[in-house]
């Protein structure tokens, strides 16, 4: 059985690093994954970049929210994963 892997990436003003980060996940050999980009109220181009990534690859989901910090952003991502996370909580 090939279980789905969820990768949660908190994003805050990360336009310089976002493409490299997403590409590094997409280049993995494991294909049954979803990438959840949690835009934590970015004030640079990160928000638009997240939307562009989700348009390019159906495995990428984007959540836009107000800035509350990386911990809240990660928890927001956990709340949206497709299954139950037995390790995270």
C-alpha positions in Angstrom: 0.0 0.0 0.0 1.4 3.4 -1.0 0.2 5.8 1.7 -0.1 9.5 1.0 2.5 11.7 2.6 1.5 15.3 3.6 4.2 17.9 3.6 3.3 21.1 5.4 5.3 24.2 4.5 4.7 27.4 6.5 5.4 30.4 4.3 6.0 33.9 5.5 7.9 36.4 3.3 9.8 33.5 1.7 9.9 34.7 -2.0 13.7 34.2 -2.2 13.5 30.6 -1.0 10.0 29.3 -1.9 10.7 28.0 -5.4 13.8 26.1 -4.2 11.9 24.6 -1.2 8.9 23.4 -3.3 11.1 22.0 -6.0 13.2 20.1 -3.5 10.0 18.3 -2.3 8.7 17.7 -5.8 12.0 16.2 -6.9 11.7 13.4 -4.4 11.1 9.9 -5.8 8.1 9.3 -3.6 5.1 10.5 -5.7 2.0 9.9 -3.6 2.2 13.2 -1.7 0.4 16.4 -1.1 2.1 19.7 -0.3 0.3 22.2 1.8 1.6 25.7 1.6 0.3 27.8 4.5 0.8 31.4 3.6 1.0 33.1 7.0 0.1 36.6 5.9 3.1 37.3 3.7 3.7 40.9 2.6 6.0 40.0 -0.3 5.3 38.0 -3.4 5.1 34.7 -1.5 1.3 34.6 -1.6 1.1 34.9 -5.4 4.0 32.4 -5.8 2.0 29.8 -3.7 -1.0 30.3 -5.9 1.1 29.8 -9.0 2.6 26.6 -7.6 -0.9 25.2 -6.9 -2.0 26.0 -10.5 1.1 24.1 -11.8 0.7 20.9 -9.7 -2.6 19.5 -8.4 -0.8 17.9 -5.4 -0.1 21.4 -4.0 -2.8 23.1 -1.9 -2.6 26.6 -0.5 -4.1 28.1 2.6 -3.9 31.9 3.0 -4.3 33.2 6.6 -3.4 36.2 8.7 0.0 36.2 10.3 0.0 34.2 13.6 3.5 32.6 13.5 5.0 29.4 12.3 3.4 27.2 15.0 -0.1 28.2 14.2 0.7 27.9 10.4 1.9 24.3 10.9 -1.2 23.5 13.0 -3.4 25.0 10.3 -1.8 22.7 7.8 -2.3 19.7 10.2 -6.0 20.5 10.4 -6.3 20.1 6.6 -4.4 16.9 5.9 -6.3 14.2 4.2 -5.9 11.6 6.9 -5.1 11.2 10.5 -1.6 12.1 11.6 -0.5 9.5 14.2 2.8 11.1 14.9 2.0 14.8 15.1 -0.5 15.2 17.9 
